[in-house]
Amino acid sequence: MFSCSKNIEDPGIIEPGDGGQSTIKTTLTKVPLDNQLYARNTKGDCIITIAGTSAKYNSIAITIKKEGAAAQHIEAVVTRGEFSKEVIINAELKNYTFDIFGKEGATSALIEQVKNVVCGDVYVIHGQSNAWAQDYDNKYNDNDLPASADWVRTIGAMHVYSKSAILPHARDTLWYKARGKAPDLSMQEYVGSGMVGVLGINLGVKLVDSLNVPIAIINGAGGGGSIDHYLSSADSHQNTPYDRLSYRLNKGGVRNAIKGFVWNQGESNGNASVDSYKSALKNLYNSLNSDFSFEKFYLVQTPPGCASLGNHAGVREAQRQFAVENENIRLMTRHGFLPDQNNNGNYFLSDGCHYHAHAYETLANWIGNLILDDFYDRKLEYDVPKIVDVTYAQSADSIFIKYDRAITVQQSLSVAGVSYDLKDFISISSSSVSVTEVGKTTNDEGKVMYLKLSGVAPNTSSKLTYLTHENYPSTSKPYIGPWITSLNSGVGAPGFVYELPPF
């Protein structure tokens, strides 16, 4: 595992035979940094190497202090000017301090002290502004965070997607206790060291609270931009979001130790076709999968909203198909959030695109539950409802959609005093047929919904679309329901553009 190299001078110690012109150096080539999280191995612990060179000392003494435990003392002999020692620490809510001394005969001198080193698991968040997850409600100031946030760590800085490397932040390789803020773009803040955003801090805190293990959240989101901005490039100077994320993961020593990678993007690809967005998503995924090692990829489907950027039905279907075709990908939606009681029920900001904290908190909880199920055997059912089959009634005046789990069909929802029906947001690409009623059948364990049609199903191929609009008709209000959701968890079913065969 990579650790930062440090040079420590020993003032007043003169190299033999140089006439007193140079200073002997002890160089630590591998050493932890303050607040660093090491990724635990399959045995559940972390191996830390402390290594370097010294022309002065005979040995290097290391004192390891774990909170609440007696100090341990180990020693590395300097052989031909080099030394190296492995230290094992446990994955637990304990900080480790390392005091590194140089020993020469009976005397010793402190070379370096490193504090707050931990062992745990690593997760990455990437995407645009709703992965950036700015603290619009001003709830996540440093002093407002729960105590367990001390165990959420990150490396480097968040950096806006649209600018070349802003130095020194783009090359920041220090580790931090994670902050719940993201840079405030409206105030021309484009970088932020130690930040992980509202989504990131909530995901980290949930996992810490659930597992009693430190968690690293590394948020590479860029605050906006189409998927093309996030694709791999030949840049190696931290001028692109991909290279900046790669740089942080490399310097943090965690590029091959990522448990889960969260991708949350699509708003800026409004009006994209299914094939074009799916192709770009495939390119991104293949690059990430080649350059880094992660066990699961969590793909967040783009919901209705951001209407000024176009219709996102094609993006939603591309994301749904990509998850179906790749077993390593877990799909999550932003559909089905409960009303935000602090903002008159609406979890969207007035821009109709970004969220109050309530929505980011809910999304972090849902993704966290998928993670707990995938890696920690918690048996939580937070999968999105997935389509198993779509069939016609014999009379051809109804369609049945079967899901892999019991669902709830919200037939209508009142928004700002106006009632909206789910049937009006499901369409068939045939001008002669519309959906007149939706509901659940009484059999099949609550997994099947029906769509009654205004006439006989078309005898040509057509497309069945769920979530046809970004806003409610003739308004600027972003769509927040009614939804199709999981009966048990409330997680919304994915939007789709499903190819219907001729009847």
PLY file of the C-alpha trace (Angstrom):
ply
format ascii 1.0
element vertex 503
property float x
property float y
property float z
element edge 502
property int vertex1
property int vertex2
end_header
0.00 0.00 0.00
1.27 3.43 -0.92
2.18 5.83 1.87
3.50 9.32 1.57
7.27 9.82 1.56
8.71 12.26 4.07
12.15 13.75 4.53
13.20 14.57 8.05
16.45 16.38 8.66
18.60 15.80 11.76
20.16 19.22 12.40
23.77 19.27 13.49
24.63 15.71 12.43
27.38 15.90 9.81
28.17 13.32 7.15
31.71 11.96 7.73
34.33 13.36 5.39
32.20 16.08 3.81
33.80 18.97 5.64
30.57 19.77 7.45
28.73 20.90 4.32
25.75 18.51 4.31
23.13 17.23 6.70
22.44 13.55 7.27
18.85 12.72 6.31
16.52 10.05 7.55
13.88 9.49 4.91
10.59 7.75 5.56
9.56 6.32 2.21
6.50 4.53 3.60
4.63 5.95 6.55
0.97 6.64 7.38
-0.44 10.15 7.31
-2.55 11.74 10.02
-6.21 10.59 9.73
-5.37 7.97 7.09
-7.67 5.02 6.57
-6.10 1.78 5.41
-8.40 -0.68 3.64
-8.85 -3.88 5.60
-7.95 -7.18 4.01
-9.91 -10.43 3.87
-8.71 -11.28 7.38
-10.34 -8.11 8.69
-7.22 -6.15 9.55
-4.75 -3.79 7.90
-1.03 -4.19 7.28
0.94 -0.95 7.46
4.54 -0.74 6.29
6.91 1.78 7.84
10.10 1.96 5.81
12.88 4.29 4.83
16.59 4.99 4.76
18.99 6.35 7.34
22.74 6.99 7.36
22.76 7.81 11.05
20.67 5.42 13.08
21.37 1.77 13.89
17.67 0.98 14.33
14.22 2.52 14.18
11.93 2.09 17.19
8.17 2.32 16.67
5.70 2.85 19.50
2.12 1.95 18.56
-0.58 3.44 20.75
-4.17 2.31 20.33
-6.91 4.15 22.20
-7.71 2.29 25.40
-4.87 -0.21 25.10
-1.30 -0.50 26.33
1.37 0.77 23.96
3.29 -1.72 21.82
6.98 -1.35 21.00
8.68 -2.82 17.96
12.02 -2.20 16.30
13.43 -2.29 12.78
17.16 -2.79 12.28
18.83 -0.47 9.78
20.68 -2.69 7.33
22.91 -1.13 4.67
21.14 2.14 5.31
17.60 0.78 4.89
14.84 -0.33 7.23
11.31 -1.72 6.93
8.72 -3.00 9.40
5.15 -4.21 9.06
2.51 -3.28 11.62
-0.95 -4.84 11.86
-3.90 -2.78 13.10
-7.50 -3.85 13.60
-10.69 -2.65 11.90
-12.43 -1.03 14.85
-13.44 2.38 16.13
-10.01 3.05 17.57
-7.41 5.60 16.50
-3.80 4.51 16.30
-0.82 6.78 16.96
2.66 5.92 15.72
5.76 7.42 17.34
8.82 6.70 15.20
12.24 7.10 16.80
15.75 6.81 15.47
18.15 4.98 17.80
21.92 5.39 17.87
23.53 3.48 20.70
21.84 4.46 23.95
20.26 7.61 22.57
17.09 8.07 20.55
15.29 10.93 18.84
11.72 11.31 17.64
11.61 11.32 13.86
7.86 11.47 13.28
4.52 11.16 15.06
1.42 10.14 13.13
-2.03 10.38 14.69
-5.57 9.10 14.11
-4.72 6.22 11.75
-7.56 3.72 11.26
-8.44 0.51 9.44
-11.76 0.08 7.61
-13.59 -0.05 4.27
-13.51 2.23 1.22
-16.37 3.60 -0.88
-16.33 6.03 -3.80
-19.05 8.43 -4.98
-18.89 9.95 -8.45
-21.17 11.87 -10.80
-22.63 15.33 -11.12
-24.44 17.75 -8.81
-26.70 15.33 -6.94
-23.62 13.23 -6.15
-21.81 16.45 -5.19
-24.78 16.95 -2.81
-24.31 20.47 -1.55
-25.62 21.38 1.92
-28.35 23.74 0.74
-30.09 23.67 4.14
-26.92 24.50 6.10
-27.40 21.45 8.33
-23.98 19.88 7.96
-21.57 22.35 9.46
-18.55 20.74 11.13
-19.94 21.35 14.61
-23.31 19.84 13.70
-22.05 16.40 12.72
-22.70 13.36 14.93
-19.84 11.85 16.91
-19.64 8.89 14.54
-18.64 11.25 11.71
-15.15 11.28 13.28
-14.74 7.79 11.86
-15.57 8.83 8.29
-12.37 9.69 6.45
-11.46 11.01 3.02
-8.42 12.01 1.01
-7.86 15.20 -0.95
-10.40 17.69 -2.23
-13.68 17.82 -4.13
-13.14 19.76 -7.36
-15.64 21.22 -9.85
-15.75 19.30 -13.13
-15.52 22.26 -15.51
-12.14 23.68 -14.55
-8.60 22.49 -15.09
-6.57 21.57 -12.04
-6.95 24.18 -9.31
-3.72 23.96 -7.38
-2.77 22.96 -4.78
-6.19 21.38 -4.08
-6.23 19.16 -7.19
-3.08 17.47 -5.88
-4.01 17.41 -2.22
-3.05 13.99 -0.85
-3.67 14.61 2.84
-6.24 12.56 4.71
-9.06 14.26 6.62
-11.93 13.56 8.92
-14.70 13.93 6.37
-16.80 17.07 6.20
-20.51 17.11 5.29
-20.17 20.11 3.03
-19.51 20.35 -0.69
-18.11 23.48 -2.32
-20.82 26.14 -2.79
-20.73 26.79 -6.52
-23.13 29.73 -6.18
-20.42 31.43 -4.11
-17.74 30.51 -6.67
-16.28 27.87 -4.40
-14.82 25.29 -6.76
-12.71 23.10 -4.46
-12.97 21.84 -0.91
-10.43 19.72 0.95
-11.89 17.03 3.19
-15.41 17.47 1.81
-17.71 14.59 0.85
-21.11 16.33 0.58
-24.41 15.58 2.30
-24.84 12.26 0.47
-21.30 11.20 1.29
-21.34 12.04 4.99
-24.69 10.35 5.50
-23.57 7.19 3.73
-20.38 7.13 5.77
-22.13 7.72 9.10
-24.75 5.06 8.35
-22.07 2.46 7.65
-20.02 3.46 10.72
-23.09 3.25 12.95
-24.12 -0.09 11.46
-20.71 -1.78 11.43
-18.62 -0.11 14.14
-15.83 0.14 11.57
-14.20 3.27 10.11
-15.28 4.15 6.58
-13.57 6.14 3.82
-15.84 8.08 1.48
-14.02 9.56 -1.50
-16.30 11.86 -3.47
-15.04 12.54 -6.99
-18.26 14.20 -8.18
-17.91 17.35 -10.24
-21.01 19.42 -9.46
-22.50 19.20 -12.97
-21.73 18.10 -16.50
-22.72 15.41 -18.95
-21.29 11.93 -18.75
-18.71 12.79 -21.43
-16.94 15.03 -18.91
-16.35 12.02 -16.67
-14.95 9.57 -19.18
-11.34 8.43 -19.01
-8.87 10.67 -20.78
-5.16 10.77 -21.58
-4.68 13.61 -19.10
-2.24 12.95 -16.26
-2.11 16.41 -14.70
-5.39 16.37 -12.77
-7.21 18.48 -15.34
-10.23 16.16 -15.68
-12.61 14.61 -13.13
-11.43 11.10 -14.05
-7.75 11.89 -13.58
-8.36 13.80 -10.36
-10.24 10.85 -8.88
-7.57 8.44 -10.11
-4.85 10.59 -8.55
-6.57 10.62 -5.15
-7.20 6.87 -5.16
-3.62 6.16 -6.19
-2.09 8.45 -3.60
-4.40 7.07 -0.93
-3.31 3.52 -1.70
-6.90 2.37 -2.16
-7.37 2.06 -5.92
-7.46 -1.74 -5.64
-9.40 -1.89 -2.38
-12.76 -0.24 -3.14
-15.75 -2.16 -1.88
-18.46 -0.11 -3.58
-18.52 2.55 -6.32
-21.60 4.82 -6.47
-22.39 6.52 -9.82
-25.08 9.25 -9.70
-25.33 11.22 -12.95
-27.61 11.80 -15.92
-29.40 15.11 -15.50
-27.11 16.89 -17.97
-27.81 14.23 -20.60
-31.42 15.24 -21.11
-32.96 14.11 -24.44
-30.21 11.51 -24.90
-31.22 8.34 -26.67
-31.10 5.00 -24.90
-28.25 3.78 -27.08
-26.08 6.91 -26.81
-26.20 7.16 -23.03
-25.83 3.41 -22.60
-22.73 3.45 -24.81
-21.16 6.25 -22.77
-22.04 4.49 -19.52
-20.45 1.30 -20.82
-17.26 3.17 -21.72
-17.09 4.76 -18.27
-17.76 1.49 -16.46
-15.16 -0.41 -18.48
-12.52 2.25 -17.78
-13.27 2.27 -14.07
-13.30 -1.50 -13.96
-9.93 -1.62 -15.72
-8.21 1.11 -13.70
-9.60 0.31 -10.24
-10.82 -2.70 -8.30
-14.30 -2.49 -6.79
-16.64 -5.25 -5.76
-19.99 -3.62 -6.55
-21.13 -0.73 -8.72
-24.19 1.16 -7.45
-25.94 2.91 -10.32
-28.46 5.58 -9.30
-31.17 6.09 -11.91
-31.84 9.68 -12.94
-35.35 10.63 -11.76
-37.81 13.15 -13.15
-36.70 16.73 -12.57
-34.19 19.13 -14.15
-36.74 19.71 -16.92
-34.70 22.61 -18.29
-32.09 20.04 -19.34
-34.56 17.96 -21.35
-36.47 14.71 -20.98
-34.62 11.88 -19.26
-36.73 8.87 -20.22
-33.99 7.60 -22.53
-31.34 8.01 -19.82
-33.52 6.12 -17.35
-34.03 3.22 -19.74
-30.31 3.11 -20.58
-29.46 2.91 -16.89
-32.10 0.22 -16.30
-30.87 -1.90 -19.19
-27.24 -1.54 -18.19
-27.99 -2.81 -14.69
-30.00 -5.75 -16.04
-27.13 -6.75 -18.33
-24.36 -6.59 -15.71
-24.63 -8.74 -12.59
-22.03 -6.69 -10.70
-24.28 -3.59 -10.87
-26.97 -2.76 -8.34
-29.58 -0.26 -9.50
-31.02 2.30 -7.10
-33.62 4.97 -7.78
-34.53 8.35 -6.37
-38.21 7.48 -6.69
-40.49 7.15 -3.69
-38.91 9.60 -1.26
-41.34 10.47 1.50
-42.49 14.11 1.70
-40.03 16.54 3.29
-41.92 17.78 6.32
-39.54 20.73 6.72
-40.27 22.11 3.26
-44.02 21.75 2.73
-43.57 18.18 1.55
-41.33 19.07 -1.41
-37.79 17.72 -1.25
-36.73 19.60 -4.41
-35.21 23.06 -4.29
-36.91 25.81 -6.24
-34.63 25.07 -9.21
-36.50 21.77 -9.70
-33.23 19.86 -9.98
-31.36 19.73 -6.68
-32.47 18.57 -3.27
-32.98 19.57 0.30
-31.02 17.44 2.76
-34.03 15.14 3.29
-33.62 13.58 -0.17
-29.86 13.09 0.09
-30.34 11.55 3.54
-32.95 9.13 2.19
-30.80 8.15 -0.78
-27.79 7.54 1.49
-29.94 5.32 3.70
-31.19 3.29 0.74
-27.73 2.84 -0.80
-26.35 2.01 2.63
-28.90 -0.75 3.04
-27.89 -2.25 -0.31
-24.27 -2.18 0.84
-25.13 -3.81 4.18
-26.93 -6.55 2.27
-24.12 -7.05 -0.27
-21.10 -7.12 2.03
-22.17 -7.57 5.62
-24.92 -10.19 5.49
-27.63 -7.92 6.91
-30.42 -9.42 4.74
-32.09 -6.10 4.00
-34.52 -6.00 1.08
-33.80 -2.64 -0.53
-33.50 -3.74 -4.12
-35.58 -1.83 -6.61
-38.56 -3.77 -7.99
-37.42 -5.30 -11.28
-39.63 -6.23 -14.22
-39.92 -9.98 -14.72
-42.47 -10.07 -17.52
-44.92 -7.89 -19.47
-47.96 -9.56 -21.04
-51.30 -8.69 -22.62
-54.71 -9.80 -21.39
-56.48 -12.16 -23.74
-58.90 -9.40 -24.62
-55.91 -7.16 -25.50
-57.40 -4.26 -23.56
-55.03 -4.58 -20.59
-51.33 -5.03 -19.93
-49.87 -6.87 -16.94
-46.44 -5.97 -15.54
-44.94 -8.56 -13.22
-42.19 -7.54 -10.79
-39.76 -9.65 -8.80
-41.23 -8.51 -5.46
-44.46 -7.22 -3.97
-45.20 -3.64 -4.98
-47.35 -0.70 -4.04
-49.10 1.20 -6.82
-49.79 4.78 -5.78
-52.75 5.60 -7.99
-52.76 9.33 -7.28
-51.00 12.06 -5.33
-52.04 15.56 -4.33
-49.38 18.19 -5.00
-50.04 21.81 -4.07
-53.76 21.08 -3.96
-53.89 19.35 -7.36
-54.44 15.60 -7.69
-52.28 13.78 -10.23
-53.00 10.23 -11.42
-50.27 7.69 -12.07
-52.00 6.59 -15.27
-51.23 9.98 -16.82
-47.51 9.35 -16.51
-47.56 5.97 -18.24
-47.91 5.97 -22.02
-47.91 3.72 -25.07
-46.35 5.01 -28.26
-49.59 4.71 -30.18
-51.86 7.70 -30.67
-54.93 5.46 -30.62
-54.38 3.86 -27.20
-53.91 5.38 -23.77
-53.85 4.11 -20.19
-57.15 4.69 -18.40
-56.58 2.90 -15.09
-53.76 1.35 -13.06
-53.78 -0.97 -10.07
-52.63 -4.29 -8.64
-54.02 -7.71 -9.40
-55.30 -9.79 -6.49
-53.04 -12.78 -7.16
-49.33 -13.38 -7.78
-48.33 -12.34 -4.24
-48.87 -8.67 -4.93
-46.18 -8.56 -7.61
-48.35 -7.74 -10.64
-49.86 -4.42 -11.70
-52.36 -3.93 -14.47
-52.84 -1.16 -17.00
-56.31 -0.83 -18.51
-56.25 0.60 -22.00
-58.67 2.85 -23.83
-58.83 0.33 -26.65
-57.23 -2.78 -28.04
-53.44 -2.96 -27.79
-51.65 -1.96 -30.98
-50.85 -4.69 -33.49
-47.45 -3.16 -34.20
-44.38 -2.84 -32.00
-44.69 0.03 -29.54
-43.04 1.42 -26.44
-44.48 1.43 -22.95
-43.03 4.28 -20.90
-43.27 4.79 -17.15
-42.37 8.34 -16.06
-43.06 10.26 -19.21
-42.69 13.78 -17.81
-40.07 15.66 -15.81
-42.60 18.16 -14.43
-46.32 18.04 -13.85
-48.11 19.16 -17.02
-48.32 22.92 -17.54
-46.29 23.61 -14.37
-42.68 24.10 -13.34
-43.11 21.66 -10.44
-40.82 18.60 -10.70
-42.51 15.23 -10.51
-42.47 13.70 -7.00
-45.09 10.98 -7.48
-47.31 9.00 -7.59
-44.91 6.06 -7.85
-44.65 2.32 -8.17
-42.65 1.23 -5.11
-41.48 -1.83 -3.21
-44.15 -2.84 -0.72
-41.59 -3.59 2.00
-39.00 -0.83 1.64
-40.74 1.97 -0.23
-37.91 2.13 -2.78
-39.29 3.21 -6.13
-39.34 1.03 -9.21
-37.12 2.22 -12.07
-38.53 4.29 -14.87
-38.58 2.41 -18.15
-39.19 2.56 -21.89
-40.20 -1.05 -22.52
-40.42 -2.53 -26.00
-43.89 -4.04 -26.42
-44.35 -6.68 -29.09
-47.39 -6.50 -31.38
-50.48 -8.05 -29.87
0 1
1 2
2 3
3 4
4 5
5 6
6 7
7 8
8 9
9 10
10 11
11 12
12 13
13 14
14 15
15 16
16 17
17 18
18 19
19 20
20 21
21 22
22 23
23 24
24 25
25 26
26 27
27 28
28 29
29 30
30 31
31 32
32 33
33 34
34 35
35 36
36 37
37 38
38 39
39 40
40 41
41 42
42 43
43 44
44 45
45 46
46 47
47 48
48 49
49 50
50 51
51 52
52 53
53 54
54 55
55 56
56 57
57 58
58 59
59 60
60 61
61 62
62 63
63 64
64 65
65 66
66 67
67 68
68 69
69 70
70 71
71 72
72 73
73 74
74 75
75 76
76 77
77 78
78 79
79 80
80 81
81 82
82 83
83 84
84 85
85 86
86 87
87 88
88 89
89 90
90 91
91 92
92 93
93 94
94 95
95 96
96 97
97 98
98 99
99 100
100 101
101 102
102 103
103 104
104 105
105 106
106 107
107 108
108 109
109 110
110 111
111 112
112 113
113 114
114 115
115 116
116 117
117 118
118 119
119 120
120 121
121 122
122 123
123 124
124 125
125 126
126 127
127 128
128 129
129 130
130 131
131 132
132 133
133 134
134 135
135 136
136 137
137 138
138 139
139 140
140 141
141 142
142 143
143 144
144 145
145 146
146 147
147 148
148 149
149 150
150 151
151 152
152 153
153 154
154 155
155 156
156 157
157 158
158 159
159 160
160 161
161 162
162 163
163 164
164 165
165 166
166 167
167 168
168 169
169 170
170 171
171 172
172 173
173 174
174 175
175 176
176 177
177 178
178 179
179 180
180 181
181 182
182 183
183 184
184 185
185 186
186 187
187 188
188 189
189 190
190 191
191 192
192 193
193 194
194 195
195 196
196 197
197 198
198 199
199 200
200 201
201 202
202 203
203 204
204 205
205 206
206 207
207 208
208 209
209 210
210 211
211 212
212 213
213 214
214 215
215 216
216 217
217 218
218 219
219 220
220 221
221 222
222 223
223 224
224 225
225 226
226 227
227 228
228 229
229 230
230 231
231 232
232 233
233 234
234 235
235 236
236 237
237 238
238 239
239 240
240 241
241 242
242 243
243 244
244 245
245 246
246 247
247 248
248 249
249 250
250 251
251 252
252 253
253 254
254 255
255 256
256 257
257 258
258 259
259 260
260 261
261 262
262 263
263 264
264 265
265 266
266 267
267 268
268 269
269 270
270 271
271 272
272 273
273 274
274 275
275 276
276 277
277 278
278 279
279 280
280 281
281 282
282 283
283 284
284 285
285 286
286 287
287 288
288 289
289 290
290 291
291 292
292 293
293 294
294 295
295 296
296 297
297 298
298 299
299 300
300 301
301 302
302 303
303 304
304 305
305 306
306 307
307 308
308 309
309 310
310 311
311 312
312 313
313 314
314 315
315 316
316 317
317 318
318 319
319 320
320 321
321 322
322 323
323 324
324 325
325 326
326 327
327 328
328 329
329 330
330 331
331 332
332 333
333 334
334 335
335 336
336 337
337 338
338 339
339 340
340 341
341 342
342 343
343 344
344 345
345 346
346 347
347 348
348 349
349 350
350 351
351 352
352 353
353 354
354 355
355 356
356 357
357 358
358 359
359 360
360 361
361 362
362 363
363 364
364 365
365 366
366 367
367 368
368 369
369 370
370 371
371 372
372 373
373 374
374 375
375 376
376 377
377 378
378 379
379 380
380 381
381 382
382 383
383 384
384 385
385 386
386 387
387 388
388 389
389 390
390 391
391 392
392 393
393 394
394 395
395 396
396 397
397 398
398 399
399 400
400 401
401 402
402 403
403 404
404 405
405 406
406 407
407 408
408 409
409 410
410 411
411 412
412 413
413 414
414 415
415 416
416 417
417 418
418 419
419 420
420 421
421 422
422 423
423 424
424 425
425 426
426 427
427 428
428 429
429 430
430 431
431 432
432 433
433 434
434 435
435 436
436 437
437 438
438 439
439 440
440 441
441 442
442 443
443 444
444 445
445 446
446 447
447 448
448 449
449 450
450 451
451 452
452 453
453 454
454 455
455 456
456 457
457 458
458 459
459 460
460 461
461 462
462 463
463 464
464 465
465 466
466 467
467 468
468 469
469 470
470 471
471 472
472 473
473 474
474 475
475 476
476 477
477 478
478 479
479 480
480 481
481 482
482 483
483 484
484 485
485 486
486 487
487 488
488 489
489 490
490 491
491 492
492 493
493 494
494 495
495 496
496 497
497 498
498 499
499 500
500 501
501 502
